[in-house]
């Protein structure tokens, strides 16, 4: 009734105001068909000021009316403001409270107080949605509030907050939850924060974000690459290769130099495999590198088949043959020489 009186008191005239006023009043009607028509009428007029009238339907025994009430809140709560969302968050029904938590991000800064309150709800879903809303709010106290939470999901979101301090991230790398530790590590590495190498080593040895750690070392402590290289496993080299192919354009990139200095040549060789004449010096240094697997060296030679006729390639092949390379490499060189002869004939 209060919602109806508030609406009528706004001075709306004509049949539309009468239709809406009657529909609001009929939401409590005993006849289910009358109530259903009232709901449809209110949705047709699409007036946010009628939202308060739907509150009574949140407690209805018929799930259809509850769902329609929630639809109304989803449509108009962002316009109506905090009070509407607060109504949902304080409801006894878990589904209703979750619906309210979903709307916190819509409120943005306006919903800061409600988000903090919802963070203490007994339901993990409501807590997480509240934490996600807090990620969008520029309040320096929020990361600490979130990190003090008992839920590891909320603490993971805490380290992702844009205002999270470096000191909190370093503490989070020692959190009792591995998920929180890993999230904090990712943030430290991605943001290029300074960190002690001994803090990184346990993650590296546990095969956690190994390639990201290598990228961080290459940028911040390149001399340490040599010490970490023996800890790499075969699949790490594949990941490094993927990284080089996606993000490194030339051999002048510091990452290439660091890998070569650390004698981690396999990913570099696989990167060069797809490069053109501009990287020939590096290509031939790898072909001649006896510490590189002979199969990798053979692939580098085989990839030159389309350029076998080039004088520079012919000269390098002839010179390499004089070193009496392993049989597999000798066969590759002979194939290049044959290809060059066929082109010139």
C-alpha positions as a printed NumPy array, in Angstrom:
array([[  0.   ,   0.   ,   0.   ],
       [  2.86 ,   2.415,   0.826],
       [  4.349,   1.823,  -2.588],
       [  1.007,   2.472,  -4.247],
       [  0.428,   5.675,  -2.24 ],
       [  3.941,   6.886,  -3.018],
       [  3.353,   6.313,  -6.709],
       [ -0.042,   8.034,  -6.76 ],
       [  1.356,  10.903,  -4.738],
       [  3.791,  11.756,  -7.482],
       [  0.967,  13.352,  -9.428],
       [  0.746,  11.   , -12.412],
       [ -2.517,  11.522, -14.212],
       [ -4.548,   9.683, -16.754],
       [ -5.221,   6.042, -17.398],
       [ -1.565,   4.957, -17.15 ],
       [ -1.305,   6.109, -13.538],
       [ -4.604,   4.443, -12.745],
       [ -3.512,   1.182, -14.387],
       [ -0.242,   1.117, -12.483],
       [ -1.864,   2.065,  -9.19 ],
       [ -4.449,  -0.688,  -9.515],
       [ -1.805,  -3.224, -10.538],
       [  0.317,  -2.405,  -7.493],
       [ -2.687,  -2.824,  -5.222],
       [ -3.575,  -6.169,  -6.795],
       [ -0.202,  -7.765,  -6.105],
       [ -1.725,  -8.911,  -2.778],
       [ -4.992, -10.11 ,  -4.261],
       [ -6.244, -13.553,  -3.247],
       [ -6.912, -14.625,  -6.822],
       [ -3.726, -15.857,  -8.457],
       [ -4.884, -14.859, -11.935],
       [ -5.479, -11.288, -10.782],
       [ -2.032, -11.135,  -9.265],
       [ -0.424, -12.529, -12.426],
       [ -2.162,  -9.878, -14.547],
       [ -0.962,  -7.214, -12.129],
       [  2.63 ,  -8.389, -12.493],
       [  2.404,  -8.354, -16.275],
       [  0.905,  -4.847, -16.228],
       [  3.744,  -3.495, -14.115],
       [  6.373,  -5.027, -16.367],
       [  4.663,  -3.605, -19.445],
       [  4.827,  -0.076, -18.029],
       [  8.49 ,  -0.513, -17.048],
       [  8.454,   2.031, -14.225],
       [ 11.252,   1.63 , -11.618],
       [  9.187,   3.537,  -9.066],
       [  6.937,   0.481,  -8.69 ],
       [  9.774,  -1.759,  -7.479],
       [  8.911,  -1.468,  -3.798],
       [  5.549,  -3.06 ,  -4.5  ],
       [  7.293,  -6.253,  -5.585],
       [  8.868,  -6.741,  -2.161],
       [  5.825,  -8.622,  -0.907],
       [  6.258, -11.184,  -3.676],
       [  9.713, -12.165,  -2.424],
       [  7.94 , -14.167,   0.319],
       [  5.263, -15.645,  -1.9  ],
       [  4.687, -19.396,  -1.727],
       [  4.447, -19.592,  -5.506],
       [  7.944, -19.734,  -7.091],
       [  6.635, -17.924, -10.198],
       [  5.914, -14.766,  -8.214],
       [  9.273, -14.93 ,  -6.444],
       [ 11.067, -15.236,  -9.781],
       [  9.117, -12.292, -11.2  ],
       [  9.916, -10.215,  -8.147],
       [ 13.62 , -10.972,  -8.616],
       [ 13.317, -10.055, -12.298],
       [ 11.901,  -6.701, -11.246],
       [ 14.793,  -6.102,  -8.856],
       [ 17.309,  -7.047, -11.549],
       [ 15.688,  -4.58 , -13.936],
       [ 15.221,  -1.621, -11.624],
       [ 17.389,  -1.97 ,  -8.523],
       [ 20.311,  -0.238, -10.23 ],
       [ 18.1  ,   2.818, -10.729],
       [ 16.318,   2.57 ,  -7.389],
       [ 19.599,   2.383,  -5.452],
       [ 20.945,   0.87 ,  -2.26 ],
       [ 17.672,   0.348,  -0.424],
       [ 16.366,  -2.072,  -3.041],
       [ 19.545,  -4.172,  -3.029],
       [ 19.679,  -4.044,   0.763],
       [ 16.183,  -5.539,   0.857],
       [ 17.467,  -8.553,  -1.063],
       [ 20.683,  -8.933,   0.936],
       [ 18.775,  -9.018,   4.239],
       [ 16.224, -11.575,   3.092],
       [ 15.986, -14.984,   4.764],
       [ 16.016, -16.806,   1.402],
       [ 19.448, -17.753,   0.129],
       [ 18.39 , -17.406,  -3.511],
       [ 17.156, -13.876,  -2.848],
       [ 20.367, -12.899,  -1.051],
       [ 22.432, -14.26 ,  -3.932],
       [ 20.354, -12.218,  -6.339],
       [ 21.092,  -9.154,  -4.232],
       [ 24.811,  -9.947,  -4.209],
       [ 24.73 , -10.091,  -8.01 ],
       [ 23.543,  -6.488,  -8.06 ],
       [ 26.376,  -5.091,  -5.944],
       [ 28.614,  -4.588,  -8.958],
       [ 25.802,  -2.634, -10.627],
       [ 25.762,  -0.21 ,  -7.707],
       [ 29.512,   0.345,  -7.904],
       [ 30.824,   2.929,  -5.457],
       [ 27.299,   3.489,  -4.127],
       [ 27.21 ,  -0.095,  -2.866],
       [ 30.493,  -0.048,  -0.954],
       [ 28.905,  -0.328,   2.498],
       [ 26.565,  -3.086,   1.375],
       [ 29.449,  -5.019,  -0.192],
       [ 31.409,  -4.93 ,   3.054],
       [ 28.357,  -6.118,   4.95 ],
       [ 27.6  ,  -8.9  ,   2.451],
       [ 31.171, -10.116,   2.794],
       [ 30.138, -11.446,   6.232],
       [ 27.152, -13.407,   4.926],
       [ 27.188, -17.08 ,   5.83 ],
       [ 26.967, -18.165,   2.204],
       [ 30.202, -18.573,   0.229],
       [ 28.563, -17.467,  -3.029],
       [ 27.311, -14.218,  -1.505],
       [ 30.75 , -13.626,   0.008],
       [ 32.495, -14.113,  -3.333],
       [ 30.1  , -11.856,  -5.202],
       [ 30.552,  -9.181,  -2.566],
       [ 34.325,  -9.477,  -2.912],
       [ 34.051,  -9.158,  -6.698],
       [ 32.054,  -5.973,  -6.251],
       [ 34.755,  -4.655,  -3.927],
       [ 37.335,  -5.181,  -6.665],
       [ 35.623,  -2.383,  -8.61 ],
       [ 35.737,   0.109,  -5.754],
       [ 38.764,   2.346,  -5.187],
       [ 39.005,   2.013,  -1.42 ],
       [ 42.493,   1.376,  -0.031],
       [ 41.076,  -0.431,   3.007],
       [ 39.318,  -3.092,   0.949],
       [ 42.296,  -5.353,   0.091],
       [ 43.144,  -5.793,   3.784],
       [ 39.506,  -6.397,   4.74 ],
       [ 39.215,  -9.024,   2.055],
       [ 42.531, -10.668,   2.901],
       [ 41.51 , -11.072,   6.533],
       [ 38.52 , -13.155,   5.431],
       [ 38.315, -16.853,   6.302],
       [ 37.399, -17.855,   2.733],
       [ 40.315, -18.604,   0.438],
       [ 38.214, -17.491,  -2.555],
       [ 37.831, -14.047,  -1.012],
       [ 41.533, -13.901,  -0.169],
       [ 42.375, -14.79 ,  -3.772],
       [ 40.282, -11.825,  -4.887],
       [ 42.016,  -9.667,  -2.29 ],
       [ 45.385, -10.114,  -3.984],
       [ 43.76 ,  -9.21 ,  -7.311],
       [ 42.452,  -5.881,  -6.047],
       [ 44.196,  -3.055,  -7.95 ],
       [ 45.058,  -1.258,  -4.698],
       [ 46.633,  -4.27 ,  -2.984],
       [ 49.959,  -3.225,  -1.472],
       [ 53.183,  -5.071,  -2.297],
       [ 53.638,  -5.941,   1.38 ],
       [ 50.267,  -7.714,   1.465],
       [ 51.11 ,  -9.629,  -1.71 ],
       [ 54.367, -10.841,  -0.198],
       [ 52.494, -12.014,   2.899],
       [ 49.958, -13.737,   0.683],
       [ 52.736, -15.737,  -0.975],
       [ 53.039, -17.497,   2.389],
       [ 49.289, -17.919,   2.906],
       [ 47.996, -21.234,   4.267],
       [ 46.11 , -21.718,   0.982],
       [ 48.062, -22.717,  -2.132],
       [ 45.448, -20.983,  -4.287],
       [ 46.105, -17.693,  -2.506],
       [ 49.866, -18.213,  -2.767],
       [ 49.65 , -18.824,  -6.507],
       [ 47.395, -15.817,  -7.08 ],
       [ 49.807, -13.59 ,  -5.171],
       [ 52.761, -14.993,  -7.105],
       [ 51.021, -14.291, -10.416],
       [ 50.336, -10.708,  -9.363],
       [ 53.944, -10.135,  -8.256],
       [ 55.328, -11.561, -11.498],
       [ 52.869,  -9.836, -13.83 ],
       [ 53.378,  -6.462, -12.153],
       [ 57.153,  -6.875, -12.182],
       [ 57.492,  -6.306,  -8.441],
       [ 60.797,  -6.807,  -6.683],
       [ 61.035, -10.064,  -4.76 ],
       [ 63.78 , -12.088,  -3.137],
       [ 64.997, -14.975,  -5.281],
       [ 64.723, -17.379,  -2.369],
       [ 61.009, -16.628,  -2.181],
       [ 60.631, -17.638,  -5.817],
       [ 62.723, -20.793,  -5.652],
       [ 60.147, -22.998,  -3.82 ],
       [ 57.525, -22.124,  -6.443],
       [ 59.968, -22.881,  -9.232],
       [ 60.959, -26.216,  -7.731],
       [ 57.283, -27.111,  -7.265],
       [ 56.689, -26.442, -10.984],
       [ 54.376, -23.499, -10.309],
       [ 54.291, -20.715, -12.929],
       [ 57.782, -21.735, -13.994],
       [ 57.821, -19.87 , -17.291],
       [ 56.483, -16.689, -15.695],
       [ 59.234, -16.941, -13.097],
       [ 61.824, -17.371, -15.858],
       [ 60.483, -14.279, -17.613],
       [ 60.694, -12.339, -14.343],
       [ 64.285, -13.521, -13.758],
       [ 65.288, -12.558, -17.292],
       [ 64.067,  -9.003, -16.656],
       [ 65.091,  -8.503, -13.035],
       [ 67.95 , -10.894, -12.236],
       [ 69.372, -12.319, -15.487],
       [ 72.512, -13.605, -13.787],
       [ 70.31 , -16.056, -11.856],
       [ 69.103, -17.837, -15.007],
       [ 72.159, -20.075, -15.006],
       [ 71.32 , -21.315, -11.509],
       [ 67.703, -22.021, -12.408],
       [ 68.343, -23.686, -15.767],
       [ 69.168, -27.164, -14.341],
       [ 65.761, -27.228, -12.627],
       [ 63.837, -26.975, -15.885],
       [ 61.85 , -29.949, -17.148],
       [ 61.119, -30.788, -20.813],
       [ 57.642, -29.263, -20.776],
       [ 59.079, -26.005, -19.457],
       [ 61.185, -25.726, -22.593],
       [ 58.041, -26.129, -24.682],
       [ 56.344, -23.353, -22.714],
       [ 59.376, -21.111, -23.147],
       [ 59.308, -21.783, -26.876],
       [ 55.639, -20.791, -27.029],
       [ 56.424, -17.61 , -25.123],
       [ 59.251, -16.676, -27.487],
       [ 57.132, -17.322, -30.57 ],
       [ 54.275, -15.218, -29.258],
       [ 56.143, -12.32 , -27.688],
       [ 59.704, -12.062, -29.059],
       [ 60.295, -10.506, -32.476],
       [ 64.103, -10.434, -32.818],
       [ 67.185, -11.956, -31.256],
       [ 67.972,  -8.539, -29.803],
       [ 65.279,  -9.179, -27.206],
       [ 66.892,  -9.521, -23.728],
       [ 65.148, -12.852, -23.188],
       [ 67.072, -14.43 , -26.079],
       [ 70.381, -13.203, -24.727],
       [ 69.606, -14.454, -21.239],
       [ 68.669, -17.907, -22.489],
       [ 71.82 , -18.178, -24.605],
       [ 74.027, -17.03 , -21.728],
       [ 72.421, -19.67 , -19.54 ],
       [ 73.02 , -22.251, -22.305],
       [ 69.252, -22.833, -22.603],
       [ 69.506, -23.121, -26.364],
       [ 66.682, -25.515, -27.281],
       [ 63.802, -23.003, -26.998],
       [ 65.907, -20.452, -28.875],
       [ 66.562, -22.975, -31.662],
       [ 62.853, -23.702, -31.974],
       [ 62.145, -19.973, -32.081],
       [ 64.757, -19.399, -34.831],
       [ 63.217, -22.24 , -36.83 ],
       [ 60.429, -19.899, -37.959],
       [ 62.601, -16.865, -38.588],
       [ 63.994, -15.581, -41.871],
       [ 67.443, -14.472, -43.152],
       [ 67.679, -11.707, -40.536],
       [ 68.446, -14.36 , -37.922],
       [ 70.972, -16.364, -39.979],
       [ 73.906, -15.603, -37.709],
       [ 72.076, -16.971, -34.706],
       [ 70.73 , -19.868, -36.786],
       [ 74.182, -21.009, -37.879],
       [ 75.663, -20.554, -34.414],
       [ 73.021, -22.988, -33.178],
       [ 73.593, -25.426, -36.038],
       [ 77.276, -25.449, -35.108],
       [ 76.573, -25.701, -31.368],
       [ 77.526, -29.254, -30.348],
       [ 75.683, -28.907, -27.043],
       [ 72.355, -28.586, -28.867],
       [ 70.545, -31.84 , -29.596],
       [ 71.483, -33.11 , -33.063],
       [ 67.811, -33.454, -34.04 ],
       [ 67.218, -29.77 , -33.295],
       [ 70.261, -28.855, -35.376],
       [ 69.035, -31.044, -38.209],
       [ 65.643, -29.304, -38.203],
       [ 67.381, -25.939, -38.548],
       [ 69.224, -27.197, -41.618],
       [ 66.14 , -28.801, -43.133],
       [ 64.198, -25.555, -42.83 ],
       [ 66.725, -23.927, -45.202],
       [ 65.64 , -26.141, -48.117],
       [ 63.691, -23.312, -49.721],
       [ 66.782, -21.104, -49.635],
       [ 69.305, -23.737, -50.698],
       [ 70.08 , -21.819, -53.907],
       [ 71.209, -18.68 , -52.065],
       [ 74.989, -18.16 , -52.29 ],
       [ 75.321, -17.394, -48.565],
       [ 73.502, -20.582, -47.642],
       [ 75.586, -22.658, -50.056],
       [ 78.799, -21.219, -48.641],
       [ 77.758, -21.925, -45.026],
       [ 76.716, -25.474, -45.927],
       [ 80.032, -26.162, -47.663],
       [ 81.95 , -24.749, -44.716],
       [ 79.932, -26.793, -42.225],
       [ 80.522, -30.016, -44.174],
       [ 84.268, -29.503, -43.704],
       [ 83.833, -29.89 , -39.931],
       [ 82.689, -33.524, -40.391],
       [ 79.386, -33.148, -38.554],
       [ 77.335, -36.137, -37.283],
       [ 75.726, -38.316, -39.929],
       [ 72.231, -36.858, -39.52 ],
       [ 73.554, -33.352, -40.111],
       [ 75.688, -34.496, -43.027],
       [ 72.6  , -35.947, -44.712],
       [ 70.761, -32.662, -44.219],
       [ 73.687, -30.762, -45.776],
       [ 73.797, -33.119, -48.738],
       [ 70.076, -32.592, -49.288],
       [ 70.625, -28.839, -49.314],
       [ 73.466, -29.174, -51.821],
       [ 71.325, -31.372, -54.055],
       [ 68.457, -28.907, -53.895],
       [ 70.794, -26.056, -54.819],
       [ 72.118, -28.011, -57.813],
       [ 68.623, -28.787, -59.073],
       [ 67.663, -25.128, -58.954],
       [ 70.777, -23.99 , -60.855],
       [ 70.58 , -26.722, -63.539]])
